[in-house]
């Protein structure tokens, strides 16, 4: 599915319409400042998950919710598979969780992902000074 959202409220409305199954992996791609972390913050807010922040410097954030554990990874600073391996990333993916958000999934091989429902979301800003976003969404 391809769509265009014109502002943050439309972005929020679209995110609120999404229904991810238990254990889903959500792969968020796009340039810096496209809205990947904003996507996670909005989804978590809508599901009563508090204290969400960008894991850019810490790589990984874990949140508790009444529906289970939510994991949020930002792989931007990872240079190779050895970097990713050293973080415990793969172990976390094999633990039970409600949902796992992965920013910059280009840093991993999708074929290495565990057997879970996987969703790809590609976000791009129409203009750097605009809040309009082009979104491509698909389930793998």
N, C-alpha and C positions, 0 to 999 in steps of 0.2 A: 504494500500500500504506500502510495506517495501522497503527501499533503503539504499544504502551506499554512502556517499559523502566522497571524498578523501581529500578535502582541502576547504578553505574558499571560493574560487571562485566557486566551485561546489555547495557549500551550498547556496551561493548568487544566483546562476543560478536557483537552485531548488525553492528557495523562490520567485524569480521573476516570476516563472511559475504559482504560486498559485493565484486563483481568489476566494476571499471570498465575499459572498453576504453582502449587507447592513445589519448592526446589528449583524453580526456574533460574536460568542464567540469562542475564540481560546484558548484552554487549553494546556499549555506547561508544560510537565513533564520531569524529568530527574535529575540526580545528580548535585551537585554544579559544576559549570564551564563547564557544558555540551554544553552550547550555547543557553540557553533559552532567555536571555536578548539580546544576539547577533542577534537572530532571529527577535525580535521586532525592534531592531535598523535598521537592513537591510530592513525589510518590510517598516518601516516608511521612511527611506531614499529613497527607490524606489517610494514612494508615496508623495514625497516632504514634509514630516513632519520633522520639525527641532527641535533640542534641546533634543533629546531622551537620557535619562539616566536611570540607574537602580533604581527602586523604593524600593529597599531592606530596606532602613532605613525609608523611608516615606510611605511605603506600596502602595501608589497610585500616579501615574503621569497622568496628563491629557494634551493632545496636541490638538491643533486646526489644521485642514487641510482644504483645499479647498473643500473636500468631506464630512466634518463633524468632529465631536469630536472623538478622539481616546483615549481610556482609557487603562492603563497598571497597573495591580496589581501584587504584589509579596507577596504571603501569607505565605512565609517561617517562619516568626516570630510569626505567629498566632498560639496559642496553643489550642484553642477550639472555638466553635461556638459563645460564648459570646464575645470573642476578635474580631471576624470577624463582628459580629452584631454592636459592638460599633464604627466601622470605617465608617459606612454608605455604606458599600460594596453593600448590597442588594438594596438600593435606587438607586445607580448608575446603577446597572444592569437593572433597570426598566426605566431609562431615555433613550431617543433616542440617539443613537450614531452610528458612522460609523462602529466601530469595538471595541471589548474589548479583550485584551490579559490578561490571568490569569496564572501567574507562580505559581507552587506548588498547583494545583487544588485538590490535595489529601486532603487538609484541609477542603474541603466542600463536601456536598452530591450533586452529579450530579442531583439527582432527584429534588433538590430544585432550580435548575436553571430556569430562566424564559423561556417561549417558544420562542426561537430564534434558528437560525441555529448554531449547536455546532460542532466544529472540535477538535479532540484530536491529539496532536503531542507529541510523546515520543522520546526524544533525548538521546543518550548515546554515550560517547566517546569510541572508540575501545581500545585505550591505553591512559593513562593520559598524555603522552608526545607527542601524535599525534593529528593532526587536523582532522583525520578521524572520522566520526560520523555515527552511525546506527540510522535511523529514521523510526518510524512507524507513519503513518498518516491515520486517518479515520474520516469520518463524522458520528456523532451519529444520 
